[in-house]
Amino acid sequence: MRRHPVLAALAGLVTIAHAATVTYDFDISWVRANPDGMADRPTIGINGEWPIPKIQADVGDRIIVNVLNSLGNQTTSLHFHGLFQNGTTHMDGPSQSTQCPIPPGGRFTYNFTVEQPGTYWYHSHTHGQYPDGLRGPLIINDPESPFKDMYQEEIVLTVSDWYHDEMPGLISFFMSRVNPTGAEPVPQSALLNETQNLTIALEPGKTYLFRTINIGAFAGQYLWFEGHNMTILEVDGVYTQPAEASMIYLAAAQRCSFLITAKGDTSENFPIMASMDTDLFDKLPSDLNWNVTGWLVYDSSKPLPPPAVIYDPFEPFDDMTLVPWDNHTIYTSPDVSISLDVIMDNLGDGANYAFFNNITFTSPKVPTLYTALTSGELATNPLVYGEYTHPYVLERGQVVEIVLNNIDPGKHPFHLHGHHFQTVWRSEEEAGPFADSGVTEDQFVQVPMRRDTVVLKPNGNLVMRFRADNPGVWLFHCHLEWHVQSGLVTTFVEAPLDLQKTVQIPDDHYVACSQAAIPTKGNAAANDADFLDLTGQNAPPDPLPAGFTARGIVALVFSCISGIIGVAVIAWYGFADVQEPAAGVPAGQSNKGEEPAMVSSGDESAPATTSPRGNGATDEILPSGGGGR
């Protein structure tokens, strides 16, 4: 990292400004890693190392990230999650949305100024790539923080999930007819700071600001510190009124900063616990380690105690009760209201897709931003962006309302690029569509929480609002990476005519497109002669023939499998020799030892067992209070 002070002239006086240019040179390549001690695997690192480096700057700094793609077999990109990119939407990072992917061997520079303090992260936004390792913290320090005198030290803590298999193969299985129910691949392990058995040294009596980030692909995580409470001060880059919590929940992509004050003595050490939300998983595989333990260490010579077993359902802090530090009141009288139903269904290739209303996202042939910049007055017509980018064109200054209805039994963390939003209403589970709820405006939160990622509950609804004050192309999507791959994405094109006056695409961005033979002008179908002719646009598979349903596909698949197994068993039985029962074991009984004992936690399926640590020791499994959905 290189920092260069910037000279500025203000009111006729030459002074040293606080702003600096912070430069990072990133060579993205393959390394090998084994963070849970169970499987050494190829991992995407930076400059030959993994975990990848933290990006850090101060409010007002310019960040420059020079990228070289040395992966050899994959394209890539970087998204700086949570940063608004005011005036630099072309630096936001999603491939085929605001840029072309960076090809193998290609170079690409991200260059932008940050005016937002807080806790963020950066990750690949190409082909579901970041769970293979391309994910890391991004911290913007605030010299004027209202809480700067309340703590003495900062600690960055990430929670994440980890897969032993690489994403291309997992995506290929997930998006195929052999997985017609759309069951998401389940990770093998939970990690703290991309490892296990993490220790954090504390000094007695000192107060620490913990910046926590869920950089995982799928699993939400419950997080708590035995013997210590948290005082929440920030979520997703928004300062909050201080709020006390004993446990928090971080969905994929969410962040939370809080104070922890160390105890006054060094008599013992205390466990840090993170537990994956197993309600998200369709099944609990035998190799799943859904908990990870770390320790707050006061005295390294003393034991690291095992965590206490929790038998009751988890009760994390409710983020809907947070109040923003600035007491910004609710946006009233929205200019635009967009209702989006979250649906999972099968298409004609037999795979399971995710839909907003009746549209599953498909990338355009021309990056959406480039269409906005080359379509003239037609840039305000959503047709030019193609049906399957699911575009909404917003006027500058409009108050936009999004009503989300979950027609699905799973949780979904939704993320909006380029903005914070107010969450003015969120129902409980199984509440059904908002339109049927009878909820009125006066029941909305009047000083609502703001953040950039919020959880929609199973078969529930929520209402969010934001002001369209940041011209750009901004995705809105579920941040479960599997659902990005299956199409749960929509596009906001904000003030496109303003973009045409202000955005200049750098030459190296165009070079990346040229190297990949991706067109940079025209509509979503790459037609620059007639922008309203979408013939040839990228499209999802055709719908299923009438009468086919997901249940029918499952029945057909398993009927075929059962038939094959049945024939094989009959053939095997016909050729097998008759065996006598093992001595001392009655026929029809097993000599394989007993099943593990079960521990109740409100879910009779939660086993009390042990799971491997990275160093061969064991952590006690904490029942999660929920099973697979």
Residue, then its C-alpha position, 0 to 999 in steps of 0.5 A: m500500500r502506498r499513501h501520497p498526501v495531497l496539497a490543496a489550496l483553500a480560501g487562498l491559503v496553501t495547506i496540507a489536506h488530510a486527503a491522501t491517495v492510497t494505492y494497492d497493486f494486486d496480482i490475483s492468482w491461485v494459491r493453496a489453503n487449508p483453513d479448517g485443517m480438513a482439505d488443502r485446495p486451490t484458493i484465489g489469493i492476492n500477491g501470492e498470499w491468502p487471506i487477502p490483504k485488508i484495504q484501508a483508507d481515511v474519509g476523503d482519500r482516493i483509493i487506487v487498486n491496480v489489478l493484474n489477473s494471473l488466474g490463467n483460467q478465469t476472468t475476474s473483477l472487484h466490487f467494493h461492497g457498500l461504497f456508493q461510488n458517487g460519480t464513479t459507477h464504472m468502478d463498482g465492479p459487477s461484470q456485464s453491469t458496470q464493466c467487462p470482466i478482467p480477462p486472464g493476463g489482463r490489467f485493470t485499474y479501479n480509481f475512486t474517492v471515498e466519502q463514507p466512514g465505516t466497515y465494508w469489504y471487497h470481493s469478486h463480482t464475477h461468476g460466483q467466484y468470491p467464495d473461492g477466496l477473493r474476499g477481504p475487509l475494507i475499512i474507511n477510518d473517520p477522524e471525526s467519528p462521534f465515537k472516537d473517544m469511546y475506545q482505544e483500539e480497533i479489531v477487524l473480525t470476519v465470519s465466513d463459510w468455507y467449501h472444500d470444492e471449487m465454485p465452478g463445479l458446485i455451480s454446475f451441479f447447483m444449476s442443473r437438472v440433477n438438482p431440480t429443487g434448487a438445494e444450495p450446496v452446504p459449506q463444510s466449515a465456519l471460519l473466523n478471520e478465515t481460520q479456526n481456533l482464532t485467538i484475540a489478545l485483550e488488555p484488562g480494562k481496555t475498550y475495543l471497537f470490533r468491526t465484524i463482517n460476514i464475507g461468506a457465500f451462503a450462511g448467516q452466522y450468530l455471533w457472541f462473546e462469552g462473558h462480554n456484552m456488545t455495544i452496537l455503534e454502526v451497521d453497514g457504514v451507518y452510525t447508530q445510537p448505541a445499543e446493547a446486545s449479547m448476540i448478533y446475527l450477520a447475514a452474508a454481506q452484513r457488517c456490524s461494529f460494536l464496543i467490547t470492554a475488557k474485564g479488569d483482570t486476567s483470571e480467565n480467557f473466554p470463548i468467541m462463538a460463531s454458529m452458522d444458521t442451519d435453517l438456510f440448509d436443506k440438509l445437514p451433511s455429515d461433514l458439516n462443522w457449523n460452529v467455529t470457536g475463537w477466544l478472547v485471551y487475557d492470559s496466554s498461559k491459562p487454558l482456552p475453555p470450551p464454549a458452553v452448550i446452548y439448549d434454547p433457540f438463539e435470540p439475536f439482537d433485532d436490527m430493526t430496533l436500531v436508530p441511526w445516529d443522525n435521527h434521519t426520519i422516514y422518507t414519505s410519499p414515495d415517487v416510485s413503488i416497485s413490488l418484487d415477489v421472490i419466487m423459485d421455479n424450474l425452467g425448461d432445462g430442468a434446473n431451478y431458477a430464482f425470479f423477481n416476479n416472472i424474470t430471472f436475471t440474465s447478463p446482457k451482451v453489452p454491459t448495462l452502463y455502456t448501454a446507458l452511455t451510448s443510447g442517447e435520449l433512449a437511455t431513459n427507456p428501460l427497453v434498451y437494457g433488455e428484458y432479462t436485466h430486469p431494469y428500472v429507470l429512475e429519475r434523479g431525486q425520486v424517493v423509491e419504495i421497494v416492496l419485497n414479498n417472499i414467496d419462498p420458505g427461505k431467508h434472503p439477505f438483499h443488497l442494494h449497490g450505490h445506496h443505503f436504504q431505510t427499512v421501514w417495515r419488516s414482517e415476521e415469518e409466514a406473514g404473506p405478501f405485504a398487500d394482504s397484511g393490512v399494514t398502513e403507513d402510520q405503522f412504519v418505523q418513523v426513524p428507520m434503520r438504514r443499511d445496504t443489506v437486510v434480511l427478508k424472512p421466510n414467506g414474509n415481506l418488507v418495505m424499504r425506501f431510498r432517494a435516487d441521489n446517485p446517478g449510476v447503474w446499481l444492482f439489487h440482489c440477494h447476497l446468497e451467492w447461489h441465488v445471484q447465480s440462479g437469477l435473483v437480481t434486478t437493475f436500477v439505472e439511475a439518471p442515465l442522461d446525467l451519466q452521459k455528461t459525467v462518466q468517462i470510461p478509462d481506456d484500460h476498461y475498454v481494453a478488457c472488453s476488447q480482449a474478451a470480444i465484448p461489445t461496448k455500445g448498443n442495447a442489451a443485444a449489442n444492436d447499436a443501429d436500432f436500440l429498440d430491437l432486442t433480437g438476439q439478446n441473452a435469455p434464460p431457458d424457455p419455461l417448462p411445458a405446461g403440466f410440469t412442476a418442480r415436484g413432478i421433476v423431483a418425482l421423475v428423477f427419483s423414480c428413475i434413480s430408484g428404478i436403477i438402484g432396484v434393478a442393481v440390487i436384484a442383480w447383485y442379490g442374484f449373484a451374491d453368495v448367501q452369508e451367515p450372520a456374524a457371530g454374536v450378532p442376530a441376523g438383521q442387526s448391525n454390529k456397527g456401534e450405536e447412533p450418537a446421542m441427541v441433545s434438545s435445543g427446541d429441535e430434536s434433530a440437533p446432535a450433540t457431537t464434536s467437530p474437528r478443529g484445524n489442529g486436530a483438537t475438537d470443538e463442542i458442537l452447539p445446537s443451532g436451534g433450527g434444522g434445515r428447511 
